[in-house]
Amino acid sequence: MKIKHYILLGVVSFFLFLIAMLPANLLWRGASSAFEDKVPGKIESVNGTIWDGFFVLNVTNKALRDRYLVQWELHPLALLMAKVSLSLHVESSKGVLNGDGYLGLLSSGVSGLSGNVDANIADHLLSQAGASVGGLLTLKDITIVIADKQIDSASGHLIWSGGEVSYRDGSARKTVDFPRVEGVLSEREQGLLLAVMESKHQKSLGEAMMRVDGIGGVKVLQRVMSLAGISSTSTGRDDDILFNIQKPIF
């Protein structure tokens, strides 16, 4: 190899080293004005390099209010395919999630998202029905693909450990214990649909949905009341709808 080739290799290696060691907070200061309105909260600190670092996100939205530690590890080889791919770790007082995310020219999404979250994150949505839940939500291999600003595909499972559910009954408030519940994630009408069923007999309890415009909804069947040991409707049909609500989440 000629000397000029060694010099060129050295120069390229030097610049690659500089890029790899570029502080993430320096990059964020330069780009924050263009992205702050797209972030669902306030980024309080950024540390590490662009390849491996973390930031703290303060979310004030009622449904997700908390401070989140977000760690990332960028996968350099994906850049050769014009795609930004990274591993993510998100942690807050509500739980811990791990998975992979990517952003490409034609699509973006998350894959292999797994972890545990407090079930009370659903209280904001259920408050309209006067209900609240306890227990733990477990996410297993959640995958969501977004193309053309629409949900292209979705899969994975969400399991609720069961626990106390509080609800309004006239002027009184009652609490009942529920067994384990499972949910299967899929795509419907360019949004997310979570079909929910009780684990023992695999019978439907209802569904939850989320559209890309931030509208979320919950439909609950009378079977939920039967499962809790509460008398169902006079018709005795567990498949009758108990309530069906939709409201903005973000």
N, C-alpha and C positions, 0 to 999 in steps of 0.2 A: 504494500500500500504506500502510495506517495505521501510525502510530508503534508501537501495541501489537503489530502483526504483526512489525515489525522487532525489537522487544524479545523476543518469543517465539522468533523465528528465531535471535536471538543466544543466548538461553538454551539452546535445543536444540543449537545448534552447539557451545556451550561444553561441555555435558555429553557430547556425542559425542566431542569432542576429549579430554576426561578419560578416557573409556572406552578410546579408541584408544591413549592413552599410558600406560594402567595397567600398571605393571611386572609382568611375568610371575612374578617371584619372590615378590611380595607376594600374588598370587592363589594360588600354590602353598602358601605358608605357611598360608593360611587353609583350604585344601582338602586338604592332604596327609594328614591323619589319616583321611579318608574313602576315600582312594585308594591309600595305601601298600601295603596287602595285595593289591591288584590289579595292581601293577606288578611285572614279572618281574626285579626287581633293586632297587638303591638309587639314587635320584636324588641326585647329589652337588651339583649346582649348576644354577640356572635363571637365564637372562638374557634381555634384550630385553623386548618388550611382548607382550600377549596376541595381537596380530595377526602379529607377526614376531619370532621369538626362537629360542633353542636351550637344550638342557639336556644334561648328561652323565649317562649311565646306566651303573652298574657292575653287570654281570650275573655272578652266581657259579655259575649252573647249569653243570654239566660240559660239556654239549654246546655251549653258547653263551658260555662264560666269556670276558669281555673288557670293555673300557670303550668305550662307544658315544657318539658325538656325534650328537645328534638335532636337526635344524633344522626349523622349520615356518613356513609362511606361511598364515594363515587367509584364507578367501574370504568377505568380508562379505555378498555378495549371496545366498549360500546360506542365510543365517540367515532370510531372508524366506520360505523354504520349510520352515522348522522343521528345518533340517539344518545340522550343523557340517561344513564341508568345508575341507580344507587340503592343501597340497603338502608333502611330506616329503623330507628328505635325511638318510640314516643312514650314518655312516662309522665304521669301526673298523680295527684292524690286520688284520682278516679280509677287508675289502673295502668297497665303496661301493654303496649302493642309493638310487634315486630313484623317487618315485611320488606318487600322490594317495590320500588316505584320507578317509572320511566316516562320520558317525554321524547317522542319522535316526531318526524315530519307529518305522518299520517294519523298517528294515534298516541294516546297516553294512558296511563293506568297504574294500578297496584296489583301485586300478586303475592300469594303466600302470606297474606296478612293474618296473624294469629296473636292471641293474648287474652287477657282478662280485664274486664271493666265493671265497675259498680253499676248495677241495674238501675239505680236512681237517676241515671242520665236521661231516662225516658220520662221522668216526672213532668218536665215542661210540656211535653206533648199530651200527657194523660191528664193534666190539671184541668183541662176543659171538661172532662168527664168526672172531675172530683176524685181522681184516683192517684195513688202513688205505689211504688213497688220497692221491695228490698231484694237481697240476694246478689248473685254474681252472674255476669254474662261472659261466656267463653266464645271467642271467635276462632274458627278453624279454617285455615286455607282460603280466606276470602280473596277472590280475584275479580277485578272490575276493569273493563276496557272502555275507554272513551274515544270516539271518532266523530269528527264533524260536529263537535260540541254536544253530542248525544251519547247516552249509554249504549254501547254496541253489544256488550255481553257481560254477564256476571255469574258467579258461582261461589259456593262455599256454604258453611254451616255456622249457625249461631245457637248456642245452647244456654238456656237460663236454668240455673241450679234449683230454682224453686225458692219459696220463702214467703214472707208476709206481704200481703197486698191490702192496702187501706183504701176504702172507698166511702163516698157519701151516700147515705140512705135517709132521705128526707132531711131533718134537722140534726140527725145523729151521724156519727162516723163509726164504721165497723172495720174490723180487721180479720182476715182469713188467711189460712196457710195453703199454698199451692204446691203440687208436686213438680217434678222436672218437666221442662218444656223445650222443644226443639224447633228451629227455624231453618228453612232452606232458601238460600238467596238465588234470585234469577233476574233476568231483564224482562221488562214489560213496557211497551210503548215508550221506548227510549228513557225509561226510568228504572229504579230498583224496586223489586218486590220481594218481601220476606214472608213466605207462607209458614204459618205457625201451627204446630200440632202438639198434643200431649204425647209424652214419650211412651207410655205403657201400651196404649191401644192404637196409636198413630192416627187419631181422629182430629180433624181440623178444629182449631180454636179461633181462627181469624187470620188477618194479614196486616202487615205494615208496608207502606210505600214511601218512596222519596223520589221527587222529580228533580231534574237538573236546575230548575228555576228556584229551588229551595223550599218548595211546598212538600210537607210531609203529611202522612195520614195513617190512621189506625182504624181497622174494622174488627170488632169483637163479636163472636157468636154467643148465643145463650149457653152453649156447652161449657163455657168458662164458669158460669154460675153453678151448673150441675157439678163440675169438677171440684168446686169449692164447698160443695155440700149445701148449697142454697137452692131453694125451690125455683124451678124454671118457670116459663110462662104457662098460662092455663092450657095452651095447645100442647105443651109437652114436647115441642119440636126444638131439639138442641141446635139445629142448623139455622134457626131464626137469628136475625141480627140484633144484638143487644145495643150497640151504638156504632156509629161510623162518623169519624171526624177528620177534618183536614185543616191545617193551619201552616203559616210560614215558619220555618225553622231557622233560616238565615237569609 
